[in-house]
């Protein structure tokens, strides 16, 4: 039966099980991780170029 459920529906069910304040924490953490990745990428490229 699980195979008939689309990925989007599974994700919605997953988020319904999480309290709203936890969802905000998760989204905040993902944003921080994303921005950290953006900050580090130019540095990595520069280091790869130097070596």
N, C-alpha and C positions, 0 to 999 in steps of 0.2 A: 504493500500500500504506500510505503514511503517513496517508492520510485515514481509514483504518479503525482506526487506533490512537486510543484515547480520550485526552483531554487529561491525565487523571490518569496514565495509563501513560507518556505522553511525559515528564511531570514526573518520574516515578520513574526513568525511564531517564536523564534529565538528571542527577539527583542521584547515580545510581550511578557516573557518570563522574567525579565530583568527589571528591577525597580527603576523609575525614571531618573533618580539621582545617579544611579550607577551608569546609565546610558550616557548622561552628560559627562561623567568622569572618563568613560571609555572614549567618547568623541574628542574630548579635550586632549587625552593622551595621544590619540592617533594624530591629531593636528600637530602636537609638539614633535612627534616622531617625524612627520612629514616635513616640517620646517627645518628640523635638525638635518634631515637628509639633504634638503636644498642647500643648506649652509655648507655642508661637507663636500658636496659633489665638485664644486670648482676647485677646492683644495686638493681633492684626490686626483683630479685631472692634472693639476699643476705638478703634484708630486710625481705622478707617473711620467710626465713630460721631462722633468728634471733628471730622474734616474733613468 
